[in-house]
Amino acid sequence: MTDKNNEELRPTKMRGVAFPKAKYGVVLAIIIIIVVNLIYYKETIFSFFR
């Protein structure tokens, strides 16, 4: 009975969708934040190396 309840936690249309692991989402979010900050603050970051 509990196995059947665990399977039905997701809606029927989403049961066939394979979700990625949460750690991949965290890594992707960190990479996106770093890239966006590099684009916005490129001049400030490179001024430290001069």
N, CA, C, O and CB atoms as a CASP TS submission, in Angstrom:
PFRMAT TS
TARGET T0000
AUTHOR 0000-0000-0000
METHOD Language model
MODEL 1
PARENT N/A
ATOM      1  N   MET     1       0.824  -1.201   0.000  1.00  0.00           N
ATOM      2  CA  MET     1       0.000   0.000   0.000  1.00  0.00           C
ATOM      3  C   MET     1       0.868   1.264   0.000  1.00  0.00           C
ATOM      4  O   MET     1       0.580   2.211  -0.731  1.00  0.00           O
ATOM      5  CB  MET     1      -0.937  -0.001   1.214  1.00  0.00           C
ATOM      6  N   THR     2       1.922   1.280   0.813  1.00  0.00           N
ATOM      7  CA  THR     2       2.768   2.479   0.846  1.00  0.00           C
ATOM      8  C   THR     2       3.552   2.651  -0.448  1.00  0.00           C
ATOM      9  O   THR     2       3.812   3.783  -0.854  1.00  0.00           O
ATOM     10  CB  THR     2       3.732   2.415   2.028  1.00  0.00           C
ATOM     11  N   ASP     3       3.936   1.560  -1.110  1.00  0.00           N
ATOM     12  CA  ASP     3       4.633   1.688  -2.387  1.00  0.00           C
ATOM     13  C   ASP     3       3.748   2.359  -3.431  1.00  0.00           C
ATOM     14  O   ASP     3       4.221   3.182  -4.215  1.00  0.00           O
ATOM     15  CB  ASP     3       5.086   0.317  -2.885  1.00  0.00           C
ATOM     16  N   LYS     4       2.488   2.013  -3.442  1.00  0.00           N
ATOM     17  CA  LYS     4       1.558   2.612  -4.395  1.00  0.00           C
ATOM     18  C   LYS     4       1.355   4.097  -4.093  1.00  0.00           C
ATOM     19  O   LYS     4       1.237   4.902  -5.017  1.00  0.00           O
ATOM     20  CB  LYS     4       0.209   1.873  -4.366  1.00  0.00           C
ATOM     21  N   ASN     5       1.315   4.466  -2.821  1.00  0.00           N
ATOM     22  CA  ASN     5       1.163   5.880  -2.455  1.00  0.00           C
ATOM     23  C   ASN     5       2.402   6.682  -2.841  1.00  0.00           C
ATOM     24  O   ASN     5       2.280   7.837  -3.249  1.00  0.00           O
ATOM     25  CB  ASN     5       0.896   6.018  -0.945  1.00  0.00           C
ATOM     26  N   ASN     6       3.586   6.098  -2.724  1.00  0.00           N
ATOM     27  CA  ASN     6       4.807   6.808  -3.082  1.00  0.00           C
ATOM     28  C   ASN     6       4.879   7.062  -4.576  1.00  0.00           C
ATOM     29  O   ASN     6       5.394   8.098  -4.997  1.00  0.00           O
ATOM     30  CB  ASN     6       6.026   6.027  -2.628  1.00  0.00           C
ATOM     31  N   GLU     7       4.382   6.155  -5.375  1.00  0.00           N
ATOM     32  CA  GLU     7       4.409   6.329  -6.826  1.00  0.00           C
ATOM     33  C   GLU     7       3.467   7.432  -7.280  1.00  0.00           C
ATOM     34  O   GLU     7       3.730   8.070  -8.299  1.00  0.00           O
ATOM     35  CB  GLU     7       4.046   5.028  -7.517  1.00  0.00           C
ATOM     36  N   GLU     8       2.401   7.673  -6.575  1.00  0.00           N
ATOM     37  CA  GLU     8       1.384   8.618  -7.023  1.00  0.00           C
ATOM     38  C   GLU     8       1.582  10.021  -6.459  1.00  0.00           C
ATOM     39  O   GLU     8       0.638  10.810  -6.431  1.00  0.00           O
ATOM     40  CB  GLU     8       0.022   8.114  -6.641  1.00  0.00           C
ATOM     41  N   LEU     9       2.781  10.341  -6.016  1.00  0.00           N
ATOM     42  CA  LEU     9       3.019  11.675  -5.485  1.00  0.00           C
ATOM     43  C   LEU     9       3.049  12.722  -6.590  1.00  0.00           C
ATOM     44  O   LEU     9       2.616  13.855  -6.382  1.00  0.00           O
ATOM     45  CB  LEU     9       4.322  11.704  -4.708  1.00  0.00           C
ATOM     46  N   ARG    10       3.556  12.353  -7.762  1.00  0.00           N
ATOM     47  CA  ARG    10       3.613  13.302  -8.873  1.00  0.00           C
ATOM     48  C   ARG    10       2.320  13.236  -9.685  1.00  0.00           C
ATOM     49  O   ARG    10       1.677  12.189  -9.747  1.00  0.00           O
ATOM     50  CB  ARG    10       4.835  13.014  -9.779  1.00  0.00           C
ATOM     51  N   PRO    11       1.943  14.348 -10.303  1.00  0.00           N
ATOM     52  CA  PRO    11       0.758  14.328 -11.177  1.00  0.00           C
ATOM     53  C   PRO    11       0.951  13.367 -12.350  1.00  0.00           C
ATOM     54  O   PRO    11       2.080  13.071 -12.740  1.00  0.00           O
ATOM     55  CB  PRO    11       0.456  15.744 -11.705  1.00  0.00           C
ATOM     56  N   THR    12      -0.144  12.892 -12.899  1.00  0.00           N
ATOM     57  CA  THR    12      -0.081  11.862 -13.939  1.00  0.00           C
ATOM     58  C   THR    12       0.688  12.309 -15.167  1.00  0.00           C
ATOM     59  O   THR    12       1.385  11.493 -15.772  1.00  0.00           O
ATOM     60  CB  THR    12      -1.470  11.458 -14.344  1.00  0.00           C
ATOM     61  N   LYS    13       0.592  13.575 -15.562  1.00  0.00           N
ATOM     62  CA  LYS    13       1.288  14.045 -16.762  1.00  0.00           C
ATOM     63  C   LYS    13       2.790  14.166 -16.537  1.00  0.00           C
ATOM     64  O   LYS    13       3.555  14.196 -17.501  1.00  0.00           O
ATOM     65  CB  LYS    13       0.725  15.387 -17.203  1.00  0.00           C
ATOM     66  N   MET    14       3.224  14.236 -15.276  1.00  0.00           N
ATOM     67  CA  MET    14       4.637  14.425 -14.985  1.00  0.00           C
ATOM     68  C   MET    14       5.337  13.122 -14.606  1.00  0.00           C
ATOM     69  O   MET    14       6.532  13.141 -14.310  1.00  0.00           O
ATOM     70  CB  MET    14       4.798  15.430 -13.873  1.00  0.00           C
ATOM     71  N   ARG    15       4.645  12.016 -14.607  1.00  0.00           N
ATOM     72  CA  ARG    15       5.251  10.754 -14.170  1.00  0.00           C
ATOM     73  C   ARG    15       6.314  10.254 -15.131  1.00  0.00           C
ATOM     74  O   ARG    15       7.275   9.616 -14.703  1.00  0.00           O
ATOM     75  CB  ARG    15       4.186   9.697 -14.008  1.00  0.00           C
ATOM     76  N   GLY    16       6.164  10.529 -16.414  1.00  0.00           N
ATOM     77  CA  GLY    16       7.129  10.049 -17.390  1.00  0.00           C
ATOM     78  C   GLY    16       8.331  10.957 -17.562  1.00  0.00           C
ATOM     79  O   GLY    16       9.278  10.602 -18.265  1.00  0.00           O
ATOM     80  N   VAL    17       8.311  12.145 -16.920  1.00  0.00           N
ATOM     81  CA  VAL    17       9.393  13.104 -17.078  1.00  0.00           C
ATOM     82  C   VAL    17      10.510  12.754 -16.104  1.00  0.00           C
ATOM     83  O   VAL    17      10.269  12.590 -14.908  1.00  0.00           O
ATOM     84  CB  VAL    17       8.892  14.555 -16.849  1.00  0.00           C
ATOM     85  N   ALA    18      11.729  12.641 -16.615  1.00  0.00           N
ATOM     86  CA  ALA    18      12.882  12.361 -15.763  1.00  0.00           C
ATOM     87  C   ALA    18      13.475  13.679 -15.286  1.00  0.00           C
ATOM     88  O   ALA    18      13.973  14.468 -16.090  1.00  0.00           O
ATOM     89  CB  ALA    18      13.949  11.515 -16.519  1.00  0.00           C
ATOM     90  N   PHE    19      13.422  13.914 -13.997  1.00  0.00           N
ATOM     91  CA  PHE    19      13.955  15.148 -13.436  1.00  0.00           C
ATOM     92  C   PHE    19      15.435  14.978 -13.128  1.00  0.00           C
ATOM     93  O   PHE    19      15.837  13.923 -12.638  1.00  0.00           O
ATOM     94  CB  PHE    19      13.180  15.553 -12.167  1.00  0.00           C
ATOM     95  N   PRO    20      16.260  15.990 -13.401  1.00  0.00           N
ATOM     96  CA  PRO    20      17.686  15.890 -13.051  1.00  0.00           C
ATOM     97  C   PRO    20      17.865  15.972 -11.539  1.00  0.00           C
ATOM     98  O   PRO    20      16.987  16.447 -10.819  1.00  0.00           O
ATOM     99  CB  PRO    20      18.504  17.008 -13.750  1.00  0.00           C
ATOM    100  N   LYS    21      19.000  15.508 -11.081  1.00  0.00           N
ATOM    101  CA  LYS    21      19.294  15.570  -9.653  1.00  0.00           C
ATOM    102  C   LYS    21      19.422  17.025  -9.217  1.00  0.00           C
ATOM    103  O   LYS    21      19.790  17.889 -10.014  1.00  0.00           O
ATOM    104  CB  LYS    21      20.587  14.787  -9.322  1.00  0.00           C
ATOM    105  N   ALA    22      19.120  17.287  -7.970  1.00  0.00           N
ATOM    106  CA  ALA    22      19.139  18.658  -7.455  1.00  0.00           C
ATOM    107  C   ALA    22      20.546  19.240  -7.448  1.00  0.00           C
ATOM    108  O   ALA    22      20.717  20.446  -7.623  1.00  0.00           O
ATOM    109  CB  ALA    22      18.558  18.701  -6.049  1.00  0.00           C
ATOM    110  N   LYS    23      21.570  18.384  -7.246  1.00  0.00           N
ATOM    111  CA  LYS    23      22.931  18.925  -7.191  1.00  0.00           C
ATOM    112  C   LYS    23      23.353  19.505  -8.526  1.00  0.00           C
ATOM    113  O   LYS    23      24.139  20.452  -8.560  1.00  0.00           O
ATOM    114  CB  LYS    23      23.915  17.846  -6.765  1.00  0.00           C
ATOM    115  N   TYR    24      22.851  18.963  -9.632  1.00  0.00           N
ATOM    116  CA  TYR    24      23.184  19.521 -10.937  1.00  0.00           C
ATOM    117  C   TYR    24      22.567  20.905 -11.103  1.00  0.00           C
ATOM    118  O   TYR    24      23.172  21.786 -11.714  1.00  0.00           O
ATOM    119  CB  TYR    24      22.709  18.589 -12.058  1.00  0.00           C
ATOM    120  N   GLY    25      21.386  21.097 -10.573  1.00  0.00           N
ATOM    121  CA  GLY    25      20.742  22.407 -10.620  1.00  0.00           C
ATOM    122  C   GLY    25      21.502  23.441  -9.814  1.00  0.00           C
ATOM    123  O   GLY    25      21.624  24.593 -10.229  1.00  0.00           O
ATOM    124  N   VAL    26      22.017  23.028  -8.653  1.00  0.00           N
ATOM    125  CA  VAL    26      22.798  23.945  -7.813  1.00  0.00           C
ATOM    126  C   VAL    26      24.088  24.332  -8.517  1.00  0.00           C
ATOM    127  O   VAL    26      24.465  25.503  -8.525  1.00  0.00           O
ATOM    128  CB  VAL    26      23.109  23.305  -6.442  1.00  0.00           C
ATOM    129  N   VAL    27      24.764  23.360  -9.107  1.00  0.00           N
ATOM    130  CA  VAL    27      26.016  23.643  -9.830  1.00  0.00           C
ATOM    131  C   VAL    27      25.737  24.557 -11.016  1.00  0.00           C
ATOM    132  O   VAL    27      26.485  25.503 -11.262  1.00  0.00           O
ATOM    133  CB  VAL    27      26.688  22.326 -10.312  1.00  0.00           C
ATOM    134  N   LEU    28      24.674  24.281 -11.746  1.00  0.00           N
ATOM    135  CA  LEU    28      24.319  25.125 -12.895  1.00  0.00           C
ATOM    136  C   LEU    28      23.994  26.552 -12.458  1.00  0.00           C
ATOM    137  O   LEU    28      24.392  27.507 -13.125  1.00  0.00           O
ATOM    138  CB  LEU    28      23.122  24.524 -13.648  1.00  0.00           C
ATOM    139  N   ALA    29      23.277  26.706 -11.347  1.00  0.00           N
ATOM    140  CA  ALA    29      22.944  28.043 -10.850  1.00  0.00           C
ATOM    141  C   ALA    29      24.204  28.810 -10.453  1.00  0.00           C
ATOM    142  O   ALA    29      24.317  30.003 -10.738  1.00  0.00           O
ATOM    143  CB  ALA    29      21.986  27.946  -9.652  1.00  0.00           C
ATOM    144  N   ILE    30      25.149  28.136  -9.799  1.00  0.00           N
ATOM    145  CA  ILE    30      26.392  28.800  -9.398  1.00  0.00           C
ATOM    146  C   ILE    30      27.189  29.228 -10.623  1.00  0.00           C
ATOM    147  O   ILE    30      27.741  30.328 -10.652  1.00  0.00           O
ATOM    148  CB  ILE    30      27.242  27.873  -8.510  1.00  0.00           C
ATOM    149  N   ILE    31      27.253  28.363 -11.638  1.00  0.00           N
ATOM    150  CA  ILE    31      27.984  28.709 -12.861  1.00  0.00           C
ATOM    151  C   ILE    31      27.334  29.895 -13.558  1.00  0.00           C
ATOM    152  O   ILE    31      28.035  30.785 -14.040  1.00  0.00           O
ATOM    153  CB  ILE    31      28.047  27.504 -13.817  1.00  0.00           C
ATOM    154  N   ILE    32      26.012  29.924 -13.620  1.00  0.00           N
ATOM    155  CA  ILE    32      25.313  31.045 -14.261  1.00  0.00           C
ATOM    156  C   ILE    32      25.573  32.340 -13.506  1.00  0.00           C
ATOM    157  O   ILE    32      25.797  33.379 -14.127  1.00  0.00           O
ATOM    158  CB  ILE    32      23.799  30.772 -14.335  1.00  0.00           C
ATOM    159  N   ILE    33      25.548  32.297 -12.175  1.00  0.00           N
ATOM    160  CA  ILE    33      25.798  33.497 -11.370  1.00  0.00           C
ATOM    161  C   ILE    33      27.208  34.013 -11.610  1.00  0.00           C
ATOM    162  O   ILE    33      27.414  35.218 -11.752  1.00  0.00           O
ATOM    163  CB  ILE    33      25.588  33.203  -9.873  1.00  0.00           C
ATOM    164  N   ILE    34      28.184  33.102 -11.657  1.00  0.00           N
ATOM    165  CA  ILE    34      29.567  33.520 -11.880  1.00  0.00           C
ATOM    166  C   ILE    34      29.731  34.143 -13.268  1.00  0.00           C
ATOM    167  O   ILE    34      30.389  35.174 -13.410  1.00  0.00           O
ATOM    168  CB  ILE    34      30.522  32.322 -11.719  1.00  0.00           C
ATOM    169  N   VAL    35      29.143  33.531 -14.277  1.00  0.00           N
ATOM    170  CA  VAL    35      29.271  34.052 -15.649  1.00  0.00           C
ATOM    171  C   VAL    35      28.617  35.420 -15.774  1.00  0.00           C
ATOM    172  O   VAL    35      29.178  36.320 -16.399  1.00  0.00           O
ATOM    173  CB  VAL    35      28.641  33.074 -16.662  1.00  0.00           C
ATOM    174  N   VAL    36      27.440  35.586 -15.190  1.00  0.00           N
ATOM    175  CA  VAL    36      26.749  36.881 -15.273  1.00  0.00           C
ATOM    176  C   VAL    36      27.550  37.955 -14.549  1.00  0.00           C
ATOM    177  O   VAL    36      27.663  39.081 -15.032  1.00  0.00           O
ATOM    178  CB  VAL    36      25.325  36.783 -14.675  1.00  0.00           C
ATOM    179  N   ASN    37      28.107  37.607 -13.385  1.00  0.00           N
ATOM    180  CA  ASN    37      28.925  38.584 -12.664  1.00  0.00           C
ATOM    181  C   ASN    37      30.187  38.933 -13.441  1.00  0.00           C
ATOM    182  O   ASN    37      30.618  40.086 -13.424  1.00  0.00           O
ATOM    183  CB  ASN    37      29.297  38.050 -11.283  1.00  0.00           C
ATOM    184  N   LEU    38      30.786  37.963 -14.118  1.00  0.00           N
ATOM    185  CA  LEU    38      31.959  38.269 -14.939  1.00  0.00           C
ATOM    186  C   LEU    38      31.609  39.213 -16.077  1.00  0.00           C
ATOM    187  O   LEU    38      32.398  40.093 -16.421  1.00  0.00           O
ATOM    188  CB  LEU    38      32.567  36.988 -15.498  1.00  0.00           C
ATOM    189  N   ILE    39      30.441  39.039 -16.658  1.00  0.00           N
ATOM    190  CA  ILE    39      30.031  39.914 -17.760  1.00  0.00           C
ATOM    191  C   ILE    39      29.774  41.332 -17.257  1.00  0.00           C
ATOM    192  O   ILE    39      30.220  42.302 -17.871  1.00  0.00           O
ATOM    193  CB  ILE    39      28.770  39.359 -18.450  1.00  0.00           C
ATOM    194  N   TYR    40      29.053  41.453 -16.135  1.00  0.00           N
ATOM    195  CA  TYR    40      28.704  42.781 -15.628  1.00  0.00           C
ATOM    196  C   TYR    40      29.904  43.519 -15.043  1.00  0.00           C
ATOM    197  O   TYR    40      30.064  44.720 -15.261  1.00  0.00           O
ATOM    198  CB  TYR    40      27.623  42.664 -14.578  1.00  0.00           C
ATOM    199  N   TYR    41      30.748  42.802 -14.300  1.00  0.00           N
ATOM    200  CA  TYR    41      31.837  43.458 -13.574  1.00  0.00           C
ATOM    201  C   TYR    41      33.196  43.144 -14.189  1.00  0.00           C
ATOM    202  O   TYR    41      34.198  43.062 -13.478  1.00  0.00           O
ATOM    203  CB  TYR    41      31.822  43.037 -12.111  1.00  0.00           C
ATOM    204  N   LYS    42      33.230  42.970 -15.502  1.00  0.00           N
ATOM    205  CA  LYS    42      34.462  42.602 -16.200  1.00  0.00           C
ATOM    206  C   LYS    42      35.547  43.656 -16.004  1.00  0.00           C
ATOM    207  O   LYS    42      36.694  43.313 -15.714  1.00  0.00           O
ATOM    208  CB  LYS    42      34.188  42.405 -17.691  1.00  0.00           C
ATOM    209  N   GLU    43      35.205  44.920 -16.158  1.00  0.00           N
ATOM    210  CA  GLU    43      36.200  45.984 -16.040  1.00  0.00           C
ATOM    211  C   GLU    43      36.727  46.088 -14.617  1.00  0.00           C
ATOM    212  O   GLU    43      37.925  46.293 -14.419  1.00  0.00           O
ATOM    213  CB  GLU    43      35.604  47.320 -16.477  1.00  0.00           C
ATOM    214  N   THR    44      35.867  45.954 -13.637  1.00  0.00           N
ATOM    215  CA  THR    44      36.285  46.040 -12.239  1.00  0.00           C
ATOM    216  C   THR    44      37.201  44.887 -11.872  1.00  0.00           C
ATOM    217  O   THR    44      38.193  45.080 -11.169  1.00  0.00           O
ATOM    218  CB  THR    44      35.070  46.055 -11.316  1.00  0.00           C
ATOM    219  N   ILE    45      36.878  43.690 -12.343  1.00  0.00           N
ATOM    220  CA  ILE    45      37.690  42.519 -12.026  1.00  0.00           C
ATOM    221  C   ILE    45      39.062  42.633 -12.685  1.00  0.00           C
ATOM    222  O   ILE    45      40.077  42.339 -12.053  1.00  0.00           O
ATOM    223  CB  ILE    45      36.980  41.225 -12.480  1.00  0.00           C
ATOM    224  N   PHE    46      39.104  43.054 -13.935  1.00  0.00           N
ATOM    225  CA  PHE    46      40.386  43.153 -14.630  1.00  0.00           C
ATOM    226  C   PHE    46      41.226  44.316 -14.100  1.00  0.00           C
ATOM    227  O   PHE    46      42.447  44.302 -14.258  1.00  0.00           O
ATOM    228  CB  PHE    46      40.159  43.316 -16.131  1.00  0.00           C
ATOM    229  N   SER    47      40.607  45.323 -13.476  1.00  0.00           N
ATOM    230  CA  SER    47      41.392  46.427 -12.934  1.00  0.00           C
ATOM    231  C   SER    47      42.200  45.976 -11.718  1.00  0.00           C
ATOM    232  O   SER    47      43.206  46.608 -11.398  1.00  0.00           O
ATOM    233  CB  SER    47      40.476  47.598 -12.559  1.00  0.00           C
ATOM    234  N   PHE    48      41.801  44.920 -11.038  1.00  0.00           N
ATOM    235  CA  PHE    48      42.571  44.414  -9.903  1.00  0.00           C
ATOM    236  C   PHE    48      43.880  43.770 -10.366  1.00  0.00           C
ATOM    237  O   PHE    48      44.851  43.742  -9.610  1.00  0.00           O
ATOM    238  CB  PHE    48      41.739  43.400  -9.105  1.00  0.00           C
ATOM    239  N   PHE    49      43.918  43.259 -11.584  1.00  0.00           N
ATOM    240  CA  PHE    49      45.097  42.556 -12.076  1.00  0.00           C
ATOM    241  C   PHE    49      46.104  43.493 -12.737  1.00  0.00           C
ATOM    242  O   PHE    49      47.193  43.060 -13.111  1.00  0.00           O
ATOM    243  CB  PHE    49      44.684  41.484 -13.054  1.00  0.00           C
ATOM    244  N   ARG    50      45.757  44.762 -12.884  1.00  0.00           N
ATOM    245  CA  ARG    50      46.669  45.709 -13.529  1.00  0.00           C
ATOM    246  C   ARG    50      47.597  46.342 -12.500  1.00  0.00           C
ATOM    247  O   ARG    50      48.438  47.168 -12.854  1.00  0.00           O
ATOM    248  CB  ARG    50      45.879  46.800 -14.276  1.00  0.00           C
TER
END
